[in-house]
């Protein structure tokens, strides 16, 4: 295998029709190699229809979610995960309740199991790439529930490690406290599945306006198997009130990331850094053929 591998994963496929269309456009350009489906979204089925209509141009994985829209399970079966309207708590509220011990691990497993089944029903295949919305897999109850659900899946999936090297923590600005905390949690978790040595691309929304945003990450990373997380898309009104507002920059960030990923300079930066673009299945197959222990953590 090449010395350095780069997996570019577009998160949140299915969150809205125009977001899904943007991800598929980037896949057809050969930029995005993998995406993960948000099955809790009311637009997930539309995303699958678009994906099939365009010939399945990108690897499709699963994006377990506990902080957006509504659960697959009936809300009365997962009461610790939902508010009075039967919708998931916001990220901040979820984390507060998790720290307070008010989130039940058994309910996390029930909901994520239902989401896994929904993914199989929609995609009609097993997920080869798995990572949680808002990186919740770094927290013990979510991680344990997810590992039990994925245990025994063959072929084994690629599971994201939320870890960052000192080189990128020190060399790339934006969201450093968030990135440091996530990385500390991420390093303490062992995943018995193939994964990345480093995750790059986590930041604050304003930082993506730097024309060299993604190039800076590529050039700063020194690790061998790297995953670049991104959230591109076309302008998507279905996200208003669900995943941001027209004034907070969150929705516009996706449009800007689409533009940054479309920049021909990114391909040059990837090539100059010695990276070989790859999908998640390729990393998992390579790890197995090389005899790399699946319990190893970067």
Secondary structure, DSSP 8 states (H G I E B T S, - for coil): --SEEEEEEEEEETSSHHHHHHHHHHHHTT---EEEE-TTSTTHHHHHHHHHHTT--SEEEE---SSSSB-SS-GGGSGGGB-TTSBB--HHHHHHHHHTT-S-HHHHHHHHHHHHHHHHHHHSS--SEE--GGGGGGSHHHHHHHHHHHTT-SS--EE------HHHHHHS-S-HHHHHHHHHHHHT---SS---SEEE----GGGGGSTTHHHHHHHH---SEEEEEE---S--GGGTTTS--SSSSHHHHHHHHHHHHH-HHHHHHHHHTTEEE--HHHHHHHHHHTT--TT---
